[in-house]
Amino acid sequence: MKFTLSAQDTNSKARTGIVRTDHGDIPTPIFMPVGTAGTVKAVRQTELKNDIEAKIILGNTYHLFLRPGQEVLKQAGGLHKFMNWTAPILTDSGGYQVFSLAQNRKIKEEGVEFRSHINGSKLFFSPETAMDIQRHIGADIVMAFDECTPYPCEKKYARESMHMTHRWLDRCIADMNGHDPLYGYKQTLFPIVQGSVYPDLRKESAEFIASREQAGNAIGGLSVGEPAEMMYEMTDLVTDILPKDKPRYLMGVGTPANILECIALGIDMFDCVMPTRNARNGMLFTAEGIINIKNKRWEEDFSPVDDTITPDYSKAYLRHLFVAKEILGAQIASVHNLKFYLWLVGEARKHIEVGDFLSWKNEMVQKLTFRR
């Protein structure tokens, strides 16, 4: 994987670039639709490619390990072939899912014992396990195994967890360097900065991660309940430390406004389930604000859902689909929200390149948070 910087905003840390992988180039800043179990919910791969124009999607190690499992993925030739997706894939290591199973896990130096959310069976993930599963999945970009601390979190626990995540990273690097990829193309490891919301811990973690000189770096443990301003503060601090010539990935973020604010802080890559999860509940993101399409006010509104993103369906029709509980409603809404997110980062790239990103961003953030 190679990263080339293209443009740098003069009034913020926003920048554009290209991440080059064996499955294609990724323009940055970029949003990655989340395809947890080998599918972006309610969206076909042809729509992802041709309509949404996704450049990279995300899969999840924990879920793909449970279903369909490593052996099936290996027989299929990896996740790309299994799901008929020819563009790049990034996989989360499963650390966040282990974090979310707090009632059913035991964390120790060797790894994490936990129980499957499907059948309750006992499982064990170590840094080496996470690397092996991601090798079988065949993602272009794989994440180091880490512990995602909750918010709020005592500083003592955050420090101990961070140091364990660092030790786990060295094991991940050793395992990656000790094995060849399974499917004939390169895989790239991203370490993850942790440290909760403590500036000194975030600084220490970012310096440690930078010292490992991997091809890209991620920031984890944010967007877990802390105030947005605190997330921005930690992000700003960390991007000042992480290498400028490598892509920076902020995990699990976020709302359209979050994404624009964090692009201004020097982030290149984002993912979040919000566009599809909210779409299935009737919440649509537009350049003029947020729409709850199930509201009665749209019952006789025959204007397009969005003139630019979804001009072919009216608000009245989409509302009807939701009221009638038709599956097509969730499909149209999911495609719309993903197209909007990809449109938004595309517009951000344009404004960075012409030099007026900050003023455009400030104007857009005001619009994006308005509820129509």
C-alpha positions as CSV (number, residue, x, y, z in Angstrom):
1,M,0.0,0.0,0.0
2,K,1.2,3.5,-0.9
3,F,-0.1,6.9,0.1
4,T,0.4,10.0,-1.9
5,L,-0.6,13.5,-0.7
6,S,-2.2,15.6,-3.3
7,A,-3.3,18.9,-1.7
8,Q,-3.1,20.6,1.7
9,D,-5.6,23.2,2.9
10,T,-3.9,26.4,4.1
11,N,-6.4,27.2,6.8
12,S,-6.7,23.8,8.5
13,K,-5.1,20.3,8.6
14,A,-7.4,19.0,5.8
15,R,-5.7,17.3,2.9
16,T,-6.4,15.2,-0.1
17,G,-4.5,12.1,-1.2
18,I,-4.6,8.7,-2.8
19,V,-4.2,5.3,-1.1
20,R,-3.0,2.8,-3.6
21,T,-3.8,-0.9,-3.0
22,D,-3.7,-4.0,-5.2
23,H,-7.5,-3.8,-5.5
24,G,-7.6,-0.2,-6.6
25,D,-7.0,3.4,-5.6
26,I,-8.8,5.2,-2.8
27,P,-9.1,9.0,-3.0
28,T,-9.0,10.6,0.5
29,P,-10.7,11.9,2.5
30,I,-13.0,8.9,2.1
31,F,-15.9,7.3,3.8
32,M,-16.1,3.5,4.0
33,P,-19.5,1.8,4.0
34,V,-19.7,-0.9,6.7
35,G,-20.2,-4.4,5.5
36,T,-19.9,-6.2,8.8
37,A,-20.7,-9.7,7.8
38,G,-19.8,-9.5,4.1
39,T,-22.7,-7.3,3.2
40,V,-23.6,-3.6,3.5
41,K,-27.1,-4.1,4.8
42,A,-29.9,-3.7,2.3
43,V,-27.4,-2.8,-0.5
44,R,-26.2,-4.9,-3.4
45,Q,-22.6,-4.9,-4.6
46,T,-23.7,-3.5,-8.0
47,E,-25.3,-0.6,-6.2
48,L,-22.2,-0.1,-4.0
49,K,-20.0,0.1,-7.1
50,N,-22.1,1.8,-9.8
51,D,-24.6,4.0,-7.8
52,I,-23.0,4.8,-4.5
53,E,-19.5,4.6,-6.1
54,A,-17.9,3.2,-2.9
55,K,-14.1,3.0,-3.2
56,I,-13.6,0.7,-0.2
57,I,-15.8,-1.1,2.2
58,L,-15.3,-2.5,5.8
59,G,-15.7,-6.0,7.0
60,N,-15.5,-7.3,10.6
61,T,-13.2,-10.0,11.8
62,Y,-15.4,-11.2,14.7
63,H,-18.5,-11.6,12.7
64,L,-16.8,-13.2,9.7
65,F,-15.0,-15.6,12.0
66,L,-18.4,-16.8,13.4
67,R,-20.1,-16.8,10.0
68,P,-19.2,-18.1,7.4
69,G,-15.8,-19.0,9.1
70,Q,-12.2,-19.1,8.0
71,E,-12.4,-22.4,6.1
72,V,-15.3,-21.2,3.9
73,L,-13.6,-17.9,3.2
74,K,-10.3,-19.7,2.3
75,Q,-12.1,-22.1,-0.1
76,A,-13.9,-19.1,-1.7
77,G,-10.5,-17.4,-2.3
78,G,-11.1,-14.7,0.3
79,L,-13.9,-12.2,1.0
80,H,-13.4,-10.3,-2.3
81,K,-14.4,-13.4,-4.3
82,F,-16.9,-14.7,-1.8
83,M,-19.0,-11.5,-2.0
84,N,-18.1,-10.5,-5.6
85,W,-16.4,-7.2,-4.6
86,T,-13.3,-6.2,-6.6
87,A,-12.4,-2.9,-4.8
88,P,-10.4,-2.7,-1.6
89,I,-11.6,-4.0,1.8
90,L,-10.6,-3.0,5.3
91,T,-11.2,-5.2,8.3
92,D,-11.7,-4.2,11.9
93,S,-9.8,-6.7,14.1
94,G,-12.7,-7.5,16.3
95,G,-11.5,-5.4,19.2
96,Y,-14.5,-3.2,19.3
97,Q,-16.9,-6.2,19.2
98,V,-15.0,-7.7,22.2
99,F,-15.4,-4.3,23.9
100,S,-19.2,-4.4,23.2
101,L,-19.4,-7.9,24.8
102,A,-18.4,-6.5,28.2
103,Q,-20.6,-8.9,30.2
104,N,-19.2,-12.0,28.6
105,R,-15.5,-11.4,28.3
106,K,-12.2,-11.9,30.2
107,I,-9.2,-9.8,29.2
108,K,-5.7,-11.0,29.9
109,E,-2.2,-10.6,28.5
110,E,-2.6,-13.6,26.2
111,G,-5.8,-12.3,24.6
112,V,-9.5,-12.2,25.3
113,E,-11.9,-15.0,26.3
114,F,-15.5,-14.3,25.4
115,R,-18.7,-15.9,24.4
116,S,-20.4,-15.9,21.0
117,H,-23.4,-13.7,20.8
118,I,-24.9,-16.3,18.5
119,N,-24.8,-19.5,20.5
120,G,-22.9,-18.7,23.7
121,S,-19.9,-20.8,22.8
122,K,-16.6,-19.9,24.4
123,L,-14.1,-18.2,22.1
124,F,-10.6,-16.8,22.4
125,F,-9.0,-14.0,20.4
126,S,-5.3,-13.2,20.6
127,P,-3.3,-10.7,18.5
128,E,-2.1,-13.7,16.5
129,T,-5.7,-15.1,16.1
130,A,-6.9,-11.7,14.8
131,M,-4.1,-11.6,12.3
132,D,-4.8,-15.1,11.1
133,I,-8.5,-14.5,10.7
134,Q,-7.8,-11.3,8.7
135,R,-5.3,-13.2,6.6
136,H,-8.1,-15.7,5.7
137,I,-10.5,-12.9,5.0
138,G,-8.0,-11.3,2.7
139,A,-8.6,-7.6,3.4
140,D,-6.3,-5.1,1.8
141,I,-6.0,-3.2,5.1
142,V,-6.1,-5.1,8.4
143,M,-6.3,-3.6,11.9
144,A,-4.2,-4.5,14.9
145,F,-5.9,-6.2,17.8
146,D,-6.6,-3.7,20.5
147,E,-8.8,-3.1,23.6
148,C,-11.3,-0.3,23.1
149,T,-11.9,1.3,26.5
150,P,-15.3,2.6,27.4
151,Y,-16.3,6.2,28.3
152,P,-16.0,7.2,31.0
153,C,-13.0,5.3,32.0
154,E,-10.6,5.6,35.0
155,K,-7.2,6.9,34.0
156,K,-5.4,3.9,35.6
157,Y,-7.4,1.5,33.6
158,A,-7.0,3.5,30.4
159,R,-3.2,3.5,30.9
160,E,-2.9,-0.2,31.6
161,S,-5.2,-1.0,28.6
162,M,-3.2,1.3,26.3
163,H,0.1,-0.4,27.3
164,M,-1.4,-3.8,26.7
165,T,-2.7,-2.6,23.3
166,H,0.9,-1.5,22.5
167,R,2.3,-4.9,23.5
168,W,-0.4,-6.6,21.4
169,L,0.6,-4.4,18.4
170,D,4.2,-5.7,18.5
171,R,2.8,-9.3,18.4
172,C,0.5,-8.3,15.5
173,I,3.5,-6.9,13.6
174,A,5.6,-10.0,14.3
175,D,2.8,-12.2,13.1
176,M,2.1,-10.2,9.9
177,N,5.8,-10.2,9.1
178,G,6.1,-13.9,9.7
179,H,3.4,-15.0,7.3
180,D,2.7,-14.5,3.6
181,P,-0.8,-13.4,2.4
182,L,-3.0,-16.3,1.3
183,Y,-4.3,-14.9,-2.0
184,G,-1.4,-13.4,-3.8
185,Y,-1.8,-9.7,-3.0
186,K,-0.5,-7.5,-0.3
187,Q,-2.1,-6.8,3.1
188,T,-1.2,-3.7,5.1
189,L,-1.4,-3.5,8.9
190,F,-2.7,-0.3,10.7
191,P,-1.9,0.1,14.4
192,I,-4.5,1.8,16.6
193,V,-3.9,4.8,18.9
194,Q,-5.7,4.4,22.3
195,G,-5.7,6.3,25.6
196,S,-9.3,7.2,26.2
197,V,-9.8,11.0,26.6
198,Y,-6.6,11.7,28.5
199,P,-4.3,14.0,26.5
200,D,-1.0,12.6,28.0
201,L,-2.1,9.0,27.2
202,R,-3.2,9.9,23.7
203,K,0.2,11.6,23.1
204,E,2.1,8.7,24.5
205,S,0.1,6.2,22.4
206,A,0.4,8.3,19.2
207,E,4.2,8.5,19.6
208,F,4.4,4.7,20.2
209,I,2.3,4.0,17.2
210,A,4.3,6.4,15.0
211,S,7.5,4.7,16.1
212,R,6.4,1.4,14.7
213,E,6.5,2.9,11.2
214,Q,3.6,1.1,9.6
215,A,2.1,2.2,6.3
216,G,-1.0,3.8,7.9
217,N,-2.4,4.5,11.3
218,A,-5.8,4.5,13.0
219,I,-7.3,6.3,16.0
220,G,-9.6,4.1,18.1
221,G,-11.5,4.5,21.4
222,L,-13.4,7.6,20.3
223,S,-17.1,8.1,19.4
224,V,-17.9,5.7,22.3
225,G,-20.1,8.2,24.2
226,E,-17.8,11.1,25.0
227,P,-18.8,14.7,24.0
228,A,-18.0,15.6,20.4
229,E,-15.7,18.5,21.5
230,M,-13.7,16.0,23.5
231,M,-13.4,13.7,20.4
232,Y,-12.2,16.7,18.4
233,E,-9.7,17.6,21.0
234,M,-8.2,14.1,21.1
235,T,-8.2,13.9,17.3
236,D,-6.5,17.2,16.9
237,L,-3.8,16.2,19.4
238,V,-3.1,12.8,17.7
239,T,-3.0,14.1,14.1
240,D,-0.2,16.5,15.2
241,I,1.9,13.5,16.1
242,L,1.1,10.8,13.6
243,P,3.2,11.0,10.4
244,K,1.8,13.4,7.8
245,D,2.9,11.1,4.9
246,K,0.7,8.2,6.0
247,P,-3.1,7.9,6.0
248,R,-5.0,8.4,9.2
249,Y,-8.2,6.5,9.9
250,L,-10.6,7.6,12.6
251,M,-12.6,4.5,13.6
252,G,-16.4,4.5,13.9
253,V,-17.0,8.2,13.1
254,G,-19.6,9.4,12.6
255,T,-22.3,12.0,11.7
256,P,-21.8,14.1,8.5
257,A,-20.8,17.1,10.7
258,N,-18.4,14.9,12.7
259,I,-16.7,13.8,9.5
260,L,-16.3,17.4,8.2
261,E,-14.9,18.6,11.5
262,C,-12.4,15.7,11.6
263,I,-11.3,16.2,8.0
264,A,-10.4,19.7,9.1
265,L,-8.3,18.1,11.8
266,G,-6.3,15.9,9.4
267,I,-8.3,12.7,9.2
268,D,-8.3,10.8,5.9
269,M,-10.5,7.7,6.4
270,F,-13.8,7.2,8.2
271,D,-16.4,4.4,8.7
272,C,-19.7,4.3,10.6
273,V,-22.9,2.2,10.6
274,M,-24.9,5.4,11.0
275,P,-25.9,6.0,7.3
276,T,-27.4,2.5,6.9
277,R,-28.7,2.0,10.5
278,N,-30.4,5.3,10.5
279,A,-31.7,4.8,7.0
280,R,-33.5,1.6,8.1
281,N,-35.3,3.7,10.7
282,G,-36.3,6.4,8.2
283,M,-33.7,9.0,8.9
284,L,-32.2,10.6,5.8
285,F,-29.2,12.9,5.6
286,T,-29.2,15.7,3.0
287,A,-27.2,18.8,2.3
288,E,-30.1,20.9,3.7
289,G,-30.4,18.9,6.9
290,I,-31.9,15.7,8.4
291,I,-35.2,14.3,7.3
292,N,-37.4,11.8,9.3
293,I,-39.2,10.4,6.2
294,K,-41.8,8.7,8.4
295,N,-43.2,12.1,9.6
296,K,-46.8,12.9,8.3
297,R,-45.6,16.2,6.8
298,W,-44.1,14.3,3.9
299,E,-47.3,12.3,3.1
300,E,-48.3,14.6,0.2
301,D,-44.9,16.0,-0.7
302,F,-44.1,14.8,-4.2
303,S,-40.8,16.6,-4.5
304,P,-37.7,14.4,-4.9
305,V,-36.1,13.0,-1.7
306,D,-33.0,14.9,-2.8
307,D,-32.5,16.7,-6.1
308,T,-28.9,15.7,-6.3
309,I,-28.6,12.4,-4.5
310,T,-32.0,10.7,-5.0
311,P,-34.0,12.5,-7.7
312,D,-36.0,9.5,-8.9
313,Y,-38.3,9.0,-5.8
314,S,-40.6,11.4,-4.0
315,K,-40.7,12.0,-0.3
316,A,-44.3,10.9,-0.3
317,Y,-43.5,7.6,-2.0
318,L,-40.6,6.8,0.3
319,R,-42.8,7.7,3.3
320,H,-45.5,5.3,2.0
321,L,-42.9,2.5,1.8
322,F,-41.9,3.0,5.4
323,V,-45.5,3.2,6.6
324,A,-46.4,0.1,4.7
325,K,-43.2,-1.6,6.1
326,E,-42.0,-2.5,2.6
327,I,-38.4,-3.6,2.3
328,L,-37.8,-1.3,-0.6
329,G,-38.1,1.7,1.7
330,A,-35.0,0.6,3.7
331,Q,-33.1,-0.2,0.5
332,I,-33.8,3.2,-1.1
333,A,-33.0,5.0,2.2
334,S,-29.8,3.1,2.7
335,V,-28.5,3.8,-0.8
336,H,-29.5,7.4,-0.4
337,N,-27.6,7.9,2.8
338,L,-24.5,6.1,1.6
339,K,-24.5,8.2,-1.7
340,F,-24.8,11.3,0.5
341,Y,-21.8,10.4,2.6
342,L,-19.7,9.6,-0.5
343,W,-20.9,12.9,-2.1
344,L,-20.0,14.8,1.1
345,V,-16.4,13.6,1.2
346,G,-16.1,14.1,-2.5
347,E,-17.2,17.7,-2.1
348,A,-14.7,18.1,0.7
349,R,-11.9,16.9,-1.6
350,K,-13.0,19.5,-4.2
351,H,-13.0,22.4,-1.7
352,I,-9.6,21.4,-0.2
353,E,-8.1,21.4,-3.7
354,V,-9.6,24.8,-4.6
355,G,-8.6,26.3,-1.3
356,D,-11.9,27.3,0.4
357,F,-12.5,24.2,2.5
358,L,-12.7,25.8,5.9
359,S,-15.4,28.4,4.9
360,W,-17.4,25.7,3.1
361,K,-17.1,23.3,6.0
362,N,-18.3,25.9,8.5
363,E,-21.3,26.7,6.3
364,M,-22.1,23.0,5.7
365,V,-21.9,22.0,9.4
366,Q,-24.7,24.4,10.2
367,K,-26.9,22.9,7.5
368,L,-26.1,19.3,8.3
369,T,-27.3,19.5,11.8
370,F,-30.7,21.1,10.9
371,R,-33.7,18.9,11.3
372,R,-36.3,19.5,8.6
